[in-house]
Amino acid sequence: MNQPVLAANAECPLCGGSGWKSGPAAAGKSKAVVRCDCRLGNWSERLLKTARIPARYEHCTLSDFESDFPGANRSLASALFQANRFVEEYPVETTGLMLLGPIGVGKTHLAVGILRELVTQKGANCLFYDYRELLKAIQNSYNSTVQATELEILQPVFETEVLVLDELGAVKPTEWVWDTVSHILNTRYNDKRTTIITSNFDDLPPSSRLAGDEAMAASRRIAARAARDETLGDRIGERMRSRLHEMCRKIEMEGGDFRQSIRQAH
């Protein structure tokens, strides 16, 4: 039988309203934190509905990652392992993740899979946003005919327990873009909230600052991917790239475009 879900303003005697309580320690761990019974029942269903997972990715889970990306290489297997470990250790460990790699290697699939597990296993309040759609929504809020204000759009982005920001750097950088992404990342950093990033760009400083062996290595990676001549530093600014290193643990995913391979097979 499901435990009753307390009203949002009721204070649970087990968790004091925090939503978390002490649980049995996992093997090799000194302590564990689990969701309180007051957050069970249909809580996870409601959280999934408000998480903004795009319909294209609603099916994505960590358990079906290997079947969706058959023959995955060592880097993808390692990424899946780290994703599962992240879910297991949350919320004792709240450092976010930065999933980096070329198009079609499963970065968004993995990010959504993590989000779903955090909701269903841990009852975490999560939010998914495509970077391009978020910036567009903020820009549209400046239009007097649009009812939503900038604050109304950004407040859940600031306050959600775990934010997935997909395709970071996908928008051509301008001063406004840099200021906006700085505002979002710095606010979540200062509030110690967990952020999961995906990006197709190499985690390198602006290309104008590359030199020597680093530039040569970057050129090889860029040539191998045959996709772009810009870095993550170019797209979001070096200051914010450095901030991400404080907020997130980097996971590099390599390989060909699995989506393209599937389309060609059919």
Secondary structure, DSSP 8 states (H G I E B T S, - for coil): -------TT---TTTTTSSEEEE---TT-S-EEEE-GGG-TTHHHHHHHHTT--GGGTT--STTHHHHSTT--HHHHHHHHHHHHHHHHTTT---EEEEE-STTSSHHHHHHHHHHHHHHHH---EEEEEHHHHHHHHHHTTSTT----HHHHHHHHHH-SEEEEETTT-S---HHHHHHHHHHHHHHHHTT-EEEEEESSBS-S-GGG--HHHHHHHHHHHHHHTS-S-BHHHHH-HHHHHHHHHHEEEEE-----HHHHHHHH-
